[in-house]
Amino acid sequence: MSNNIRLRFAPSPTGPLHIGGLRTALYNYLITRKLGGKFILRIEDTDLNRLDEKAIKHIEDSLNWCGIIPDESPKSPGKFGPYFQSKRKDLYKKYIEKLIKNGSAYYAFDKKDELSELRKKNEKEGKTFIYNWLNRDKLKNSLSLNHDESKNLIHKDEYVIRFKTYDPLKDNDEYYIEDIIRGEVKINLKNLDDKIIYKSDGMPTYHLANIVDDHLMKITHVVRGEEWLPSLALHFKIYEAFGWEKPFFAHLPLILKPSGQGKLSKRDGQKFGIPVYPIEWNDSKEKIKYLGFKEMGFEPEAILNFICMIGWNPGDEKEVFSLKELETIFSLDKINKSGAKFDFEKAKWFNHEHVKKISDESTLKFMNENIDKNFLKIVSKKSKSKKLIELIKERVTFKKELIKEARNILDPNHRDLDQNFIKKKWNEKIYNSIIEIIKLIKNSKNISIKEIKKSYLDILNKNEIKVGDGMQSLRLCLIKNPTGPDIFEIIEILGLKESINRIHKNLIDIND
């Protein structure tokens, strides 16, 4: 256990926090909690043209709602700030100069349209244009131009800075990189291009900024999406160019579409009617409101449990965990290499399981805030309220549904009698059977629920009524609906007097 363990979640605020990004944040958070380290939120806002201020708020609000609270962040800074990359601009200039000086990077003055023409020319010849070791000396850069020409173009701010990924005089062709999840990966450096790492506006690209920041912020583990795996060799080379120790790297598998084909996107949310963001996102450009898991009624811990299990398992059959439990058992070595599909029905199952774990006290408080106090008097006894809570929790997916289920039992005016069932199933035999069980209850002293059930089943058998029809009919007389919780548990909750009164009233209404 070490306070030197430091992991970061570094989203780009060009859009809302996707569920895949939330999972990345969760995994980083869980590792720090298990190892006793620090979890850092850093906003990578170097792409000023695509920066969306609303996205920053969406990221922060999403993490807060889920309970993934950073130890250091823009709103809770530590000694390694600033935590916005746009506020670290002067730092990058200092480090890019080091790479220029040691020959690891160079100025490139090629215009976009010039490079575009080269790509088109190569395509016509059946080739692929790559700006790299094969042609960098023939292109317009500080390696091919003389000092004065380069200085003049630099002065005009007509440049980008590229990293010299492969040097045939220094580097071996085969390069080995290590990933915690993927193992050892072999890369041929000769196939890589010289990536742009710095722009003339003084802003770095991701490739430089994240490495400088991770080094200065003392990040020990970089856990990120697999889309960055192709860049890992470049990042290793930049670390080596600075002479810095590399952190551990782990590249997470994709969260796939419900079909299992391709990465889950916001378009899939629209297509399948499923949320792909933790909280609501209003897209002002598209004029579309995307519902989040929060607005649909999901519990934060259920969502964390669900996304944690997409691509990871604890090594046994258990699936339902609290955040605290995940903090103690999570480990990177049990993450799968391959992507896993997004199963919304499974997400709902997780939520159902987490609703069941809500304490009786919290559930009762929730009902007290949303149900008429007159009806709650029926379950004023602790034993009855506990029975009611147990009964309705088994029937709901979302916490908000607890109110409807409770009112279905407690409030006799909550809904109308199911006329469709009455037309199809109701008959005189059923009516007489219910009258008979009422009389039996009235004439028996201290009759138990178990005895009532047995007696009713005997009456149905004697009157040649199918058990299913008889049970549904009695439930109709209790809660006005043939479907619902166990009839005899309802009777136990309501009490014999209240149950008989309701059955009498509904029998009259049915026969009118």
FENBEL-V865653 format. One record per pair of residues at least 24 apart in sequence whose C-alpha atoms are under 7 Angstrom apart, sorted by the first residue. I is the first residue (numbers start at 0). J is the second residue. D is the distance in whole Angstrom. If there is no record, write none. Layout:
i = (I I)
j = (J J)
d = (D D)
This chain:
i = (0 0 1 1 1 2 2 2 3 4 4 4 4 5 5 5 5 5 5 5 5 6 6 6 6 6 6 6 6 7 7 7 7 8 8 8 9 9 9 9 10 10 11 11 11 12 12 12 12 12 12 13 13 13 13 14 14 15 15 15 15 16 16 16 17 17 18 18 18 19 22 22 23 25 27 28 29 29 29 30 30 32 33 33 37 38 38 38 39 39 39 39 40 40 40 41 41 41 42 42 42 43 43 44 44 44 45 45 45 45 45 61 61 64 65 65 79 88 88 91 91 92 103 103 103 104 104 104 104 105 105 105 105 105 106 106 106 106 106 106 107 107 107 107 107 107 107 108 108 108 108 108 109 129 130 130 131 131 131 132 132 156 157 158 158 159 159 159 159 160 160 160 160 161 161 161 161 162 162 162 162 163 164 164 164 164 165 176 178 178 179 179 180 180 180 180 180 181 206 218 219 219 220 220 220 221 221 221 221 222 222 222 223 223 223 224 224 224 225 225 225 225 252 252 252 252 253 253 254 254 254 254 255 255 255 255 256 256 257 257 257 259 273 296 296 296 297 297 298 301 301 301 305 305 309 310 310 310 310 311 347 350 350 351 351 351 354 354 354 355 355 359 359 366 369 374 374 377 378 383 386 387 390 407 408 411 415 416 416 417 417 428 429 432 432 433 437 448 448 452 476 476 476 476 477 477)
j = (34 35 34 35 36 35 36 37 36 31 36 37 219 31 36 37 38 217 218 219 220 31 37 38 39 218 219 220 221 38 39 40 41 39 40 41 40 41 42 43 42 43 42 43 44 42 44 50 51 54 55 49 50 51 54 51 54 54 57 58 280 57 58 276 275 276 275 276 277 254 306 307 223 67 222 67 325 326 329 329 330 326 326 327 70 69 70 71 69 70 71 72 69 71 72 72 82 83 82 83 84 83 84 83 84 85 84 85 202 203 204 277 278 299 299 300 216 201 202 203 208 201 162 163 240 160 161 162 163 141 142 160 161 162 140 141 158 159 160 161 139 140 141 158 159 160 161 139 140 157 158 159 139 192 192 193 191 192 193 165 166 199 199 198 199 195 197 198 199 195 196 197 198 193 194 195 196 193 194 195 196 193 191 192 193 233 189 232 248 249 248 249 249 250 332 334 336 336 234 246 246 247 246 247 248 246 247 248 249 248 249 250 249 250 251 250 251 252 250 251 252 253 310 336 337 338 338 339 338 339 340 341 338 339 340 341 340 341 340 341 342 340 343 397 398 399 350 397 350 349 350 353 346 349 339 334 335 338 339 335 396 396 397 395 396 397 392 397 398 392 393 385 388 402 402 409 410 493 492 492 492 492 484 478 478 478 479 479 480 479 480 462 469 458 459 473 499 487 491 487 501 502 505 506 501 502)
d = (5 5 6 6 6 6 5 7 6 7 4 6 6 7 6 5 6 7 5 5 7 7 6 5 6 6 6 6 7 6 4 6 7 6 5 6 6 5 5 6 6 6 6 5 6 7 6 6 6 5 5 5 5 5 6 7 5 5 6 7 7 7 5 6 6 5 6 5 6 6 6 6 6 7 6 7 7 5 7 7 7 6 5 5 6 5 5 7 5 6 5 6 6 6 5 6 5 6 6 5 6 6 5 7 6 6 6 6 6 7 7 6 6 7 5 7 5 7 6 7 7 7 6 5 6 7 6 4 5 6 7 6 6 7 6 5 6 6 5 6 6 4 6 5 5 6 7 5 5 6 5 7 5 6 5 6 7 5 5 6 7 5 7 7 6 7 6 5 6 6 6 5 6 6 5 4 6 5 6 7 6 6 7 7 5 7 6 7 5 5 6 5 6 7 7 7 6 6 7 7 5 6 5 5 6 7 6 5 6 6 5 6 7 5 6 5 5 7 5 5 6 7 7 6 6 5 5 7 6 5 6 6 6 6 4 6 6 6 5 5 6 5 7 6 7 7 6 6 6 6 5 6 6 6 6 6 5 6 6 6 6 6 7 6 4 6 7 7 6 6 7 7 7 6 7 6 6 6 7 5 7 7 7 6 6 7 6 4 6 6 6 7 7 6 7 7 7 6 7 7 7 5 5 7 6 6)
